[in-house]
């Protein structure tokens, strides 16, 4: 379902679609169908196809799994309050899950809850579909994992201008109502993610002087990490 767009992100960020590529720092052998089946058997629950796709393409890369979001590997997936929890924030103040009664949907919604404080425990909808969440989160993880990364404020009405330099990650239906939307420039080894909630653009590149070049082309003033 989302294998190809995830491969585009990995290719732009880390040098090529990488199933079986073990030499790159942070690359581990593929998460296999056997591991996924074992997780489903342990949980007595189905792992939705988009999440399986994420594991297949990105589950072998440390940055894609844990740059900010901490995606749980199949062996650590757990069920909490009738939700399949698959991800938490890097300080574990939030976690994301899928309702057990929606796991069989082709592309189920994603829910989030705080794990601390007075509002802890209440699940709310984070994303209408799992694919949109994974493509956006994966793009952001890639940006944070790249050699050079930066950010800047970007009004939502300026987002269409990014299409002069980038290709959106995933078809429109797969990124429907996404808070984080990814973009790739494969030729310049550049990945971007736009956070609509905070009107922030994050850009990462593996190209020498790539951020300077992007600033010059776009007219944006980037804050380097």
C-alpha positions as CSV (number, residue, x, y, z in Angstrom):
1,X,0.0,0.0,0.0
2,X,2.7,2.5,1.0
3,X,5.9,0.5,0.0
4,X,6.7,2.7,-3.1
5,X,6.4,6.1,-1.4
6,X,8.4,4.9,1.6
7,X,11.1,3.6,-0.8
8,X,11.2,7.1,-2.4
9,X,11.8,8.7,1.0
10,X,14.6,6.1,1.9
11,X,16.1,6.5,-1.6
12,X,16.3,10.3,-1.3
13,X,17.5,10.3,2.3
14,X,19.9,7.4,2.4
15,X,21.0,6.6,-1.1
16,X,18.7,4.2,-2.8
17,X,15.8,1.7,-2.2
18,X,17.6,-0.4,0.4
19,X,16.0,-3.9,0.9
20,X,19.0,-6.1,1.7
21,X,21.5,-3.2,2.0
22,X,23.3,-3.8,5.2
23,X,26.4,-1.7,4.8
24,X,24.8,1.7,5.5
25,X,25.1,2.9,9.1
26,X,21.9,2.2,11.0
27,X,20.7,-0.4,8.5
28,X,19.6,-3.7,9.9
29,X,18.4,-6.9,8.1
30,X,14.8,-6.6,6.9
31,X,11.9,-7.2,9.4
32,X,10.5,-10.4,8.0
33,X,7.1,-11.8,7.4
34,X,8.0,-14.4,10.1
35,X,8.5,-11.7,12.7
36,X,5.3,-10.0,11.8
37,X,3.4,-13.3,11.9
38,X,4.9,-14.0,15.3
39,X,3.7,-10.6,16.6
40,X,0.2,-11.2,15.3
41,X,0.1,-14.6,17.0
42,X,1.4,-13.2,20.3
43,X,-1.1,-10.3,20.3
44,X,-4.0,-12.4,18.8
45,X,-4.5,-9.3,16.5
46,X,-3.9,-8.3,13.0
47,X,-1.1,-5.8,12.1
48,X,-2.6,-3.5,9.5
49,X,-1.0,-3.6,6.0
50,X,0.4,0.0,6.1
51,X,2.2,-0.7,9.3
52,X,3.6,-3.9,7.8
53,X,4.8,-1.8,4.9
54,X,6.6,0.6,7.2
55,X,8.4,-2.2,9.0
56,X,9.4,-3.8,5.7
57,X,10.9,-0.6,4.3
58,X,11.9,1.5,7.3
59,X,12.0,-1.0,10.1
60,X,15.6,-1.8,9.4
61,X,16.8,1.8,9.8
62,X,17.5,3.3,13.3
63,X,16.7,6.9,12.3
64,X,13.4,6.0,10.5
65,X,12.4,4.0,13.6
66,X,13.5,6.4,16.4
67,X,14.7,9.8,15.3
68,X,11.7,11.4,17.1
69,X,8.8,9.1,17.0
70,X,9.8,5.8,18.6
71,X,8.2,3.1,16.5
72,X,7.9,-0.2,18.4
73,X,9.4,-3.2,16.5
74,X,7.0,-6.1,16.0
75,X,8.2,-7.9,19.1
76,X,7.3,-4.9,21.3
77,X,3.9,-4.1,19.9
78,X,1.4,-4.1,22.8
79,X,-2.3,-3.8,23.5
80,X,-3.4,-1.1,25.9
81,X,-7.0,-0.1,26.6
82,X,-8.3,-1.9,23.5
83,X,-5.7,-0.2,21.3
84,X,-2.7,-1.6,19.5
85,X,0.1,0.7,20.5
86,X,2.8,1.0,17.9
87,X,4.6,4.3,18.5
88,X,5.4,6.7,21.3
89,X,7.1,10.2,21.5
90,X,10.8,10.3,22.3
91,X,10.1,11.4,25.9
92,X,7.2,9.0,26.1
93,X,4.7,11.7,27.0
94,X,2.4,10.6,24.1
95,X,1.7,7.3,22.4
96,X,-0.2,6.3,19.3
97,X,-2.4,3.3,18.6
98,X,-5.1,1.8,16.5
99,X,-8.4,0.6,18.0
100,X,-8.7,-3.2,18.1
101,X,-12.1,-3.1,16.5
102,X,-10.7,-1.2,13.5
103,X,-7.6,-3.3,12.9
104,X,-9.2,-5.2,10.1
105,X,-9.9,-2.0,8.1
106,X,-7.7,-1.5,5.1
107,X,-6.3,1.8,6.4
108,X,-7.6,2.4,9.9
109,X,-7.5,5.7,11.9
110,X,-4.7,6.5,14.3
111,X,-5.4,7.6,17.8
112,X,-3.1,9.4,20.3
113,X,-3.2,10.0,24.0
114,X,-1.1,11.7,26.7
115,X,0.6,9.3,29.1
116,X,1.1,11.8,31.9
117,X,-0.7,14.7,33.4
118,X,-4.4,15.5,34.1
119,X,-5.5,14.6,30.5
120,X,-3.6,11.3,30.4
121,X,-5.5,8.3,29.2
122,X,-8.0,9.9,26.8
123,X,-7.6,8.7,23.2
124,X,-8.4,11.2,20.4
125,X,-8.1,10.9,16.6
126,X,-4.7,11.9,15.3
127,X,-5.1,10.8,11.7
128,X,-8.0,9.7,9.6
129,X,-5.9,6.9,8.0
130,X,-2.8,5.1,9.1
131,X,-1.0,5.6,5.7
132,X,-1.1,9.4,6.1
133,X,0.4,9.2,9.6
134,X,3.2,6.8,8.5
135,X,4.2,8.7,5.4
136,X,4.3,12.0,7.2
137,X,6.1,10.6,10.3
138,X,8.5,8.6,8.1
139,X,9.4,11.7,6.1
140,X,10.1,13.7,9.2
141,X,12.2,10.9,10.7
142,X,14.2,10.9,7.5
143,X,14.8,14.6,7.7
144,X,16.0,14.4,11.3
145,X,18.4,11.5,10.3
146,X,20.1,13.2,7.4
147,X,23.5,14.7,7.3
148,X,22.2,18.3,7.3
149,X,18.8,19.4,8.6
150,X,17.0,22.7,9.1
151,X,13.6,24.3,9.7
152,X,11.7,27.4,9.0
153,X,8.2,28.8,9.4
154,X,6.1,28.4,6.3
155,X,2.5,29.6,6.0
156,X,0.1,26.9,4.7
157,X,-0.7,29.0,1.6
158,X,2.9,28.7,0.6
159,X,3.1,24.9,0.6
160,X,2.0,24.6,-3.1
161,X,5.2,26.5,-4.0
162,X,7.2,23.4,-2.7
163,X,6.0,21.5,-5.8
164,X,8.5,23.5,-7.9
165,X,11.3,21.5,-6.2
166,X,9.7,18.5,-4.6
167,X,7.4,15.5,-5.3
168,X,4.8,14.8,-2.6
169,X,5.2,11.5,-0.7
170,X,2.2,9.3,-1.6
171,X,-0.9,9.8,-3.7
172,X,-3.4,12.4,-2.4
173,X,-5.7,9.8,-1.0
174,X,-2.8,8.3,1.0
175,X,-1.9,11.6,2.6
176,X,-5.5,12.7,3.2
177,X,-5.9,15.2,6.1
178,X,-2.3,14.5,7.2
179,X,-0.7,16.8,9.8
180,X,2.7,16.0,8.5
181,X,3.2,15.8,4.7
182,X,6.4,14.6,3.2
183,X,8.2,15.8,0.0
184,X,11.3,14.4,-1.8
185,X,13.8,15.7,-4.3
186,X,15.6,12.5,-5.3
187,X,18.0,14.2,-7.7
188,X,19.3,16.5,-4.9
189,X,19.2,13.9,-2.1
190,X,16.7,16.1,-0.2
191,X,13.6,15.3,1.9
192,X,11.2,17.8,3.5
193,X,8.2,17.5,5.9
194,X,5.6,20.1,6.4
195,X,3.9,20.3,9.8
196,X,0.5,21.9,9.3
197,X,-0.2,22.1,13.0
198,X,2.7,24.4,13.6
199,X,3.2,25.8,10.1
200,X,6.8,24.5,10.1
201,X,8.9,23.2,7.2
202,X,11.7,20.7,8.0
203,X,14.3,20.0,5.3
204,X,17.1,17.5,5.3
205,X,19.8,16.8,2.7
206,X,22.8,14.5,2.1
207,X,24.1,16.8,-0.7
208,X,27.1,19.0,0.0
209,X,25.9,22.6,0.4
210,X,22.4,21.3,-0.2
211,X,20.7,23.5,2.4
212,X,22.5,26.6,1.0
213,X,21.3,25.7,-2.5
214,X,17.7,25.1,-1.4
215,X,17.7,28.5,0.4
216,X,18.9,30.2,-2.7
217,X,16.3,28.5,-4.9
218,X,13.4,28.9,-2.6
219,X,14.1,32.3,-0.9
220,X,13.4,30.7,2.5
221,X,15.5,31.5,5.6
222,X,16.4,28.2,7.2
223,X,17.5,27.6,10.8
224,X,20.1,24.9,10.8
225,X,20.2,22.2,13.5
